[in-house]
C-alpha cells in the first residue's frame, strides 16, 4: 500500500495538492527522510587522491629550480585559496616536499574524479610543470576487496 505525502515541503513544486500526491515508497515520512539521508551520505562519500607536482623540468638548471621554488612559495597560498573557492568540498590531509623525481605531494579527499581533475587543472594553471593525480584506497579497503573476490 502506498502512503500519501503528509508534508507540503516534500511535494512543493508539484501542481497537485500535497494530500493528493501518492508516493511509491512504502513507509512513514521519517522512513523516507532516513532513506534520503542514507542516499546523501553515499553520494558525498569522499575519495582519497594523491596529487604529485613537479615545478621544473629535469633539464632545468639549479638557478631556474631555485627561482621556481621561490615562486612556488609565494603562489602556494593563492593556489590553496583558489581550490577552496572553486572546489570547497576538497579536504587536504597532508602536503610534502619531496627529494626525487616529484617536488611536492598533496594528499586530499574529494567527492569524485571531476573535482580531482579541477584540482589538477588549477595546479597546472598556477605554474606546475607536471601534474599527476592518483586515486588511492586504504590498505584495509584493499584487504576487504581481496576477501570479496575470494583470493
Backbone as numpy.savetxt, mean C-alpha at the origin, in Angstrom:
# Nx Ny Nz CAx CAy CAz Cx Cy Cz
-35.94 -16.37 3.87 -36.78 -15.19 3.87 -35.89 -13.94 3.87
-36.16 -13.01 2.97 -35.38 -11.77 2.94 -35.99 -10.79 3.93
-35.12 -9.94 4.43 -35.58 -8.96 5.41 -35.65 -7.59 4.77
-36.57 -6.79 5.23 -36.70 -5.42 4.72 -35.66 -4.56 5.40
-35.18 -3.57 4.67 -34.21 -2.65 5.22 -34.90 -1.78 6.27
-34.28 -1.62 7.41 -34.89 -0.83 8.46 -34.20 0.51 8.65
-33.26 0.83 7.77 -32.52 2.07 7.94 -32.53 2.89 6.66
-32.86 4.16 6.79 -32.84 5.05 5.63 -31.42 5.25 5.13
-30.45 5.21 6.03 -29.05 5.42 5.65 -28.56 4.35 4.69
-28.97 3.09 4.92 -28.54 2.00 4.06 -29.13 2.15 2.68
-30.37 2.61 2.60 -31.08 2.68 1.34 -31.08 4.07 0.73
-30.38 5.00 1.34 -30.37 6.36 0.85 -29.90 6.39 -0.60
-30.50 7.19 -1.40 -30.13 7.29 -2.79 -31.00 6.44 -3.70
-31.81 5.57 -3.14 -32.71 4.78 -3.98 -33.98 5.58 -4.20
-34.69 5.26 -5.26 -35.93 5.98 -5.58 -37.09 5.47 -4.74
-36.93 4.23 -4.26 -38.02 3.65 -3.47 -37.87 4.06 -2.01
-38.96 4.00 -1.29 -38.90 4.27 0.15 -38.19 3.11 0.82
-37.45 3.41 1.89 -36.63 2.38 2.53 -37.45 1.19 3.02
-38.70 1.39 3.40 -39.50 0.28 3.89 -39.87 -0.70 2.77
-39.80 -0.23 1.53 -40.17 -1.08 0.41 -38.97 -1.82 -0.19
-37.77 -1.43 0.16 -36.56 -2.04 -0.41 -36.30 -3.37 0.27
-36.09 -4.40 -0.54 -35.80 -5.72 -0.02 -34.33 -6.06 -0.29
-33.68 -6.73 0.65 -32.30 -7.17 0.51 -32.26 -8.68 0.36
-31.36 -9.16 -0.42 -31.22 -10.61 -0.60 -30.51 -11.24 0.57
-29.76 -10.45 1.33 -29.02 -10.99 2.46 -29.99 -11.33 3.59
-29.84 -12.51 4.15 -30.67 -12.92 5.28 -29.95 -12.58 6.57
-30.60 -11.93 7.45 -30.01 -11.60 8.74 -30.44 -10.24 9.21
-29.97 -9.90 10.40 -30.34 -8.62 10.99 -29.50 -7.50 10.41
-29.90 -6.31 10.70 -29.17 -5.12 10.27 -27.74 -5.16 10.83
-27.59 -5.56 12.08 -26.27 -5.67 12.70 -25.42 -6.71 11.99
-26.02 -7.83 11.60 -25.29 -8.85 10.83 -24.76 -8.27 9.53
-25.59 -7.47 8.85 -25.16 -6.86 7.59 -24.01 -5.90 7.83
-24.08 -5.11 8.90 -22.99 -4.19 9.21 -21.70 -4.94 9.53
-21.81 -6.04 10.27 -20.63 -6.85 10.57 -20.03 -7.43 9.30
-20.88 -7.86 8.38 -20.41 -8.40 7.11 -19.68 -7.33 6.31
-20.23 -6.13 6.27 -19.59 -5.01 5.57 -18.26 -4.67 6.22
-18.20 -4.64 7.55 -16.95 -4.35 8.25 -15.89 -5.39 7.93
-16.27 -6.65 7.86 -15.34 -7.72 7.50 -14.84 -7.52 6.08
-15.72 -7.18 5.17 -15.34 -6.95 3.78 -14.35 -5.78 3.69
-14.62 -4.70 4.40 -13.74 -3.52 4.38 -12.37 -3.88 4.93
-12.31 -4.62 6.02 -11.01 -5.01 6.60 -10.21 -5.83 5.60
-10.86 -6.70 4.85 -10.16 -7.50 3.85 -9.68 -6.63 2.70
-10.48 -5.64 2.33 -10.12 -4.77 1.22 -8.92 -3.88 1.54
-8.75 -3.49 2.77 -7.67 -2.59 3.12 -6.51 -3.32 3.79
-6.47 -4.63 3.65 -5.34 -5.39 4.19 -4.09 -4.89 3.49
-3.08 -4.59 4.27 -1.87 -4.01 3.72 -0.89 -5.08 3.28
-0.24 -4.82 2.15 0.81 -5.68 1.63 2.15 -5.02 1.97
3.17 -5.84 2.11 4.51 -5.32 2.41 5.30 -5.22 1.10
6.00 -4.11 0.96 6.85 -3.86 -0.21 8.23 -3.40 0.25
9.22 -3.70 -0.59 10.59 -3.25 -0.35 10.97 -2.39 -1.56
11.31 -1.14 -1.30 11.71 -0.21 -2.36 13.22 -0.08 -2.34
13.84 -0.48 -3.44 15.29 -0.39 -3.59 15.59 0.78 -4.52
16.47 1.69 -4.09 16.80 2.84 -4.94 18.30 3.00 -5.08
18.69 3.47 -6.24 20.07 3.79 -6.56 20.05 5.22 -7.04
20.94 6.04 -6.49 20.88 7.46 -6.84 21.86 7.86 -7.94
22.82 6.98 -8.26 23.77 7.27 -9.34 24.17 5.96 -10.02
24.58 6.04 -11.26 24.99 4.84 -11.99 26.30 4.30 -11.42
26.61 3.05 -11.74 27.87 2.45 -11.28 29.07 3.15 -11.88
28.89 3.76 -13.03 29.99 4.44 -13.71 30.24 5.84 -13.17
29.41 6.30 -12.25 29.54 7.66 -11.72 30.84 7.81 -10.93
31.43 8.97 -11.05 32.65 9.28 -10.28 32.28 9.61 -8.85
33.24 9.52 -7.98 33.03 9.77 -6.55 32.44 11.15 -6.30
32.88 12.16 -7.06 32.36 13.52 -6.88 30.87 13.55 -7.21
30.47 12.87 -8.30 29.06 12.83 -8.69 28.23 12.11 -7.63
28.73 11.00 -7.12 28.01 10.25 -6.08 27.85 11.11 -4.83
28.92 11.81 -4.43 28.85 12.69 -3.25 27.82 13.79 -3.44
27.78 14.37 -4.64 26.81 15.41 -4.95 25.39 14.86 -4.89
25.20 13.67 -5.46 23.87 13.04 -5.43 23.43 12.74 -4.00
24.37 12.31 -3.16 24.04 12.01 -1.75 23.57 13.28 -1.04
24.26 14.39 -1.29 23.85 15.65 -0.66 22.49 16.09 -1.17
22.24 15.93 -2.47 20.93 16.27 -3.03 19.85 15.36 -2.44
20.19 14.09 -2.28 19.22 13.13 -1.71 18.86 13.53 -0.30
19.85 13.95 0.48 19.59 14.35 1.86 18.63 15.52 1.90
18.81 16.48 1.01 17.94 17.66 0.98 16.55 17.32 0.45
16.46 16.38 -0.50 15.17 16.12 -1.14 14.38 14.99 -0.49
14.99 14.23 0.42 14.28 13.09 1.00 13.05 13.52 1.80
13.12 14.65 2.45 11.96 15.15 3.20 10.82 15.50 2.23
11.16 16.15 1.13 10.15 16.51 0.13 9.56 15.25 -0.50
10.41 14.22 -0.73 9.95 12.94 -1.29 8.92 12.30 -0.36
9.24 12.26 0.93 8.34 11.66 1.90 7.04 12.44 2.01
7.12 13.76 1.98 5.91 14.59 2.03 5.03 14.37 0.80
5.64 14.21 -0.36 4.86 13.97 -1.58 4.15 12.61 -1.51
4.84 11.61 -0.99 4.21 10.30 -0.85 3.07 10.37 0.15
3.27 11.07 1.27 2.18 11.21 2.25 0.97 11.90 1.65
1.22 12.86 0.77 0.13 13.62 0.15 -0.59 12.79 -0.92
0.17 12.11 -1.78 -0.42 11.40 -2.91 -0.79 9.96 -2.60
-0.20 9.41 -1.55 -0.48 8.02 -1.14 -0.63 7.98 0.38
-1.66 8.59 0.93 -1.77 8.70 2.39 -1.89 7.36 3.11
-2.27 6.31 2.41 -2.44 5.01 3.04 -1.11 4.26 3.23
-0.03 4.75 2.61 1.28 4.10 2.73 1.86 4.32 4.13
2.36 3.23 4.72 3.00 3.31 6.05 4.42 2.77 5.94
5.39 3.64 6.15 6.79 3.23 6.10 7.18 2.56 7.41
7.89 1.44 7.29 8.31 0.67 8.45 9.79 0.88 8.76
10.62 1.04 7.72 12.06 1.22 7.94 12.71 1.80 6.70
13.81 2.52 6.91 14.65 3.06 5.84 16.09 2.69 6.17
16.82 2.25 5.16 18.23 1.89 5.37 19.08 2.46 4.25
20.29 2.91 4.60 21.33 3.23 3.62 22.16 1.96 3.50
22.50 1.59 2.26 23.17 0.32 2.02 24.56 0.50 1.44
25.42 -0.44 1.71 26.74 -0.49 1.12 26.73 -1.64 0.12
26.59 -1.34 -1.14 26.50 -2.37 -2.16 25.90 -1.79 -3.42
25.28 -2.64 -4.22 24.72 -2.19 -5.49 23.66 -1.12 -5.28
22.75 -1.33 -4.33 21.68 -0.37 -4.05 22.15 0.62 -3.00
21.67 1.86 -3.08 22.05 2.89 -2.12 21.10 2.95 -0.93
19.81 2.74 -1.19 18.81 2.85 -0.13 17.76 1.76 -0.25
17.19 1.40 0.90 16.10 0.44 0.95 15.04 1.00 1.90
13.80 0.99 1.45 12.67 1.39 2.31 11.70 0.22 2.37
11.27 -0.11 3.55 10.27 -1.16 3.74 8.98 -0.44 4.13
7.92 -0.74 3.39 6.66 -0.04 3.66 5.48 -0.95 3.37
4.32 -0.51 3.83 3.06 -1.22 3.59 2.17 -0.34 2.73
1.50 -0.99 1.78 0.55 -0.31 0.91 -0.62 -1.26 0.66
-1.80 -0.73 0.36 -2.96 -1.59 0.19 -2.95 -2.43 -1.10
-2.19 -1.97 -2.13 -2.22 -2.69 -3.40 -1.00 -2.35 -4.25
-0.88 -3.07 -5.36 0.26 -2.88 -6.26 0.25 -1.51 -6.93
-0.93 -0.98 -7.20 -1.03 0.32 -7.85 -0.44 1.42 -6.97
-0.70 1.35 -5.68 -0.13 2.33 -4.76 1.37 2.18 -4.69
1.87 0.94 -4.69 3.31 0.70 -4.70 3.94 1.27 -5.97
3.24 1.16 -7.09 3.75 1.73 -8.34 3.86 3.25 -8.23
2.89 3.87 -7.57 2.96 5.33 -7.36 4.20 5.71 -6.56
4.52 4.93 -5.53 5.70 5.20 -4.71 6.95 5.12 -5.59
7.02 4.11 -6.45 8.16 3.97 -7.37 8.26 5.16 -8.31
7.14 5.54 -8.89 7.14 6.65 -9.85 7.52 7.97 -9.19
7.06 8.20 -7.98 7.43 9.41 -7.25 8.93 9.40 -6.98
9.48 8.23 -6.65 10.91 8.13 -6.38 11.72 8.46 -7.64
11.28 7.94 -8.78 11.98 8.25 -10.04 11.85 9.74 -10.36
10.67 10.29 -10.17 10.46 11.71 -10.46 11.31 12.60 -9.56
11.63 12.12 -8.37 12.44 12.88 -7.42 13.93 12.66 -7.60
14.33 11.98 -8.68 15.74 11.91 -9.02 16.46 10.59 -8.77
15.76 9.55 -8.38 16.43 8.26 -8.22 16.86 7.77 -9.59
18.10 7.28 -9.70 18.63 6.79 -10.97 17.96 5.47 -11.35
17.78 4.60 -10.37 17.17 3.29 -10.61 16.29 2.94 -9.42
15.13 2.33 -9.69 14.19 1.97 -8.64 13.65 0.57 -8.92
13.57 -0.24 -7.88 12.88 -1.52 -7.96 11.97 -1.62 -6.75
10.80 -2.18 -6.98 9.83 -2.37 -5.92 9.54 -3.85 -5.81
9.78 -4.43 -4.67 9.58 -5.86 -4.48 8.42 -6.09 -3.53
7.58 -7.05 -3.86 6.52 -7.48 -2.95 7.13 -8.48 -1.98
6.73 -8.41 -0.72 7.29 -9.31 0.28 6.18 -9.90 1.14
6.40 -11.13 1.58 5.49 -11.76 2.54 6.33 -12.22 3.73
5.70 -12.33 4.86 6.42 -12.76 6.06 6.83 -14.23 5.94
7.85 -14.59 6.66 8.31 -15.98 6.66 7.21 -16.89 7.19
6.48 -16.42 8.22 5.39 -17.20 8.79 4.32 -17.50 7.74
4.00 -16.48 6.92 3.00 -16.68 5.86 3.52 -17.65 4.81
4.81 -17.60 4.50 5.40 -18.54 3.56 5.25 -19.98 4.06
5.47 -20.17 5.36 5.29 -21.51 5.94 3.83 -21.96 5.84
2.89 -21.04 6.08 1.47 -21.37 5.95 1.13 -21.79 4.52
1.66 -21.05 3.55 1.41 -21.38 2.15 1.98 -22.75 1.82
3.17 -23.03 2.33 3.78 -24.33 2.10 2.91 -25.45 2.67
2.37 -25.23 3.87 1.48 -26.22 4.47 0.20 -26.39 3.64
-0.35 -25.29 3.15 -1.56 -25.35 2.31 -1.32 -26.15 1.04
-0.12 -26.06 0.50 0.21 -26.79 -0.72 0.55 -28.25 -0.45
0.77 -28.57 0.83 1.06 -29.94 1.20 2.47 -30.38 0.88
3.40 -29.43 0.85 4.79 -29.80 0.56 5.64 -29.78 1.80
